[in-house]
Amino acid sequence: MIEDYTFDGPFARVEELNEKAGVYAVVCLMSNQKHFLLDVGESDDIRNAIEYHDRKDCWISNCKGNILVAALYTKEMDGRGRQDIADFIRSREFAPCGVEK
C-alpha cells in the first residue's frame, strides 16, 4: 500500500507485470527487508514502460538491494487520472528518481 492505494506486487521480474494501463511504483528492497520508493509514474502499458524505462540507471545507482515494481492497474482511468495519482504519491513520498513532468 502506498498512500492508501493498494498496488499488486511488488514483482522482481518484468514478466510478472501485465501489459495494462496503470500507475507503477519502483522500490528498492534492501537486505534488511526494508524498502523505499525509487520512482513512481504512469503508463498505458506498465510492463513495456518498466522494461524500456529511461531512468533505469537512476534506479540502479540509488538501490543497494533488489529493484522491484508494484503496479496499480487502472483500466477505467485515462492518462490524466493516472498522472494525478502518480503526482499525488510523488508529492507525499520522496522518490529520488521521480521527476515532475
matplotlib code that plots the C-alpha trace (Angstrom):
import matplotlib.pyplot as plt

x = [0.0, 1.3, -0.6, -3.9, -3.5, -3.3, -0.8, -0.2, 3.3, 6.0, 7.4, 11.1, 10.7, 9.2, 7.4, 5.2, 3.8, 0.7, 0.6, -2.1, -2.6, -1.9, 0.5, 3.8, 6.0, 9.6, 11.0, 14.3, 14.3, 17.4, 19.0, 17.4, 14.0, 13.3, 12.2, 12.0, 10.4, 12.7, 10.3, 6.6, 4.9, 2.0, 1.7, -0.7, 1.4, 3.2, 5.3, 6.6, 7.3, 9.4, 11.2, 12.3, 12.4, 14.8, 15.5, 16.7, 20.3, 19.0, 17.2, 20.4, 22.6, 20.2, 19.5, 21.9, 19.5, 16.8, 14.7, 11.1, 8.0, 4.5, 1.5, -1.8, -3.9, -6.5, -8.5, -11.3, -9.0, -7.5, -3.9, -4.7, -6.2, -3.2, -0.9, -2.8, -2.3, 1.5, 1.8, 0.0, 2.3, 5.3, 4.2, 4.0, 6.8, 10.5, 11.4, 14.9, 14.4, 11.0, 10.7, 7.8, 6.5]
y = [0.0, 3.4, 6.5, 4.5, 2.9, -0.9, -2.0, -5.5, -6.9, -5.8, -8.0, -8.9, -9.7, -7.5, -10.6, -10.6, -7.3, -7.0, -5.1, -2.9, 0.8, 2.0, 3.5, 1.9, 2.2, 1.2, 0.2, -0.9, -3.9, -3.9, -6.9, -6.0, -6.3, -2.6, -1.0, 2.5, 4.2, 5.0, 6.2, 6.4, 7.0, 6.0, 4.3, 2.8, -0.4, -0.8, -3.8, -2.0, 1.2, -0.6, -2.8, 0.2, 3.0, 5.8, 6.2, 2.6, 3.9, 6.1, 3.1, 1.1, 3.8, 4.5, 0.9, -1.3, -4.2, -5.6, -3.4, -4.4, -2.9, -2.7, -1.9, -0.2, -1.2, 1.4, 0.1, 2.6, 5.6, 7.9, 9.1, 12.3, 10.4, 8.1, 11.0, 12.6, 9.5, 9.5, 13.2, 12.8, 10.0, 11.9, 14.9, 12.9, 10.4, 11.0, 9.2, 10.1, 9.0, 10.5, 13.7, 16.1, 16.4]
z = [0.0, -1.0, 0.2, 0.6, -2.9, -3.0, -5.6, -6.9, -6.2, -5.8, -8.5, -9.2, -12.9, -15.6, -17.0, -13.9, -14.8, -17.0, -20.3, -18.9, -18.1, -14.6, -12.1, -11.2, -8.2, -8.4, -5.0, -3.6, -1.2, 1.0, 2.6, 6.0, 4.3, 4.5, 1.3, -0.1, -3.1, -6.0, -8.7, -9.5, -12.8, -15.1, -18.4, -20.9, -20.7, -17.4, -18.5, -21.5, -19.6, -17.0, -19.5, -21.6, -18.9, -19.4, -15.6, -15.0, -14.4, -11.6, -10.0, -10.1, -8.7, -5.9, -4.8, -2.9, -3.0, -5.3, -7.6, -7.5, -9.2, -7.9, -10.2, -9.7, -12.7, -13.7, -16.7, -16.2, -15.9, -18.5, -18.6, -16.7, -13.8, -13.7, -13.7, -10.9, -8.7, -9.6, -8.9, -5.5, -4.4, -5.6, -3.6, -0.4, -0.8, -1.5, -4.8, -5.8, -9.4, -9.9, -11.9, -12.2, -15.8]

ax = plt.figure().add_subplot(projection="3d")
ax.plot(x, y, z, "-o")
ax.set_aspect("equal")
plt.show()
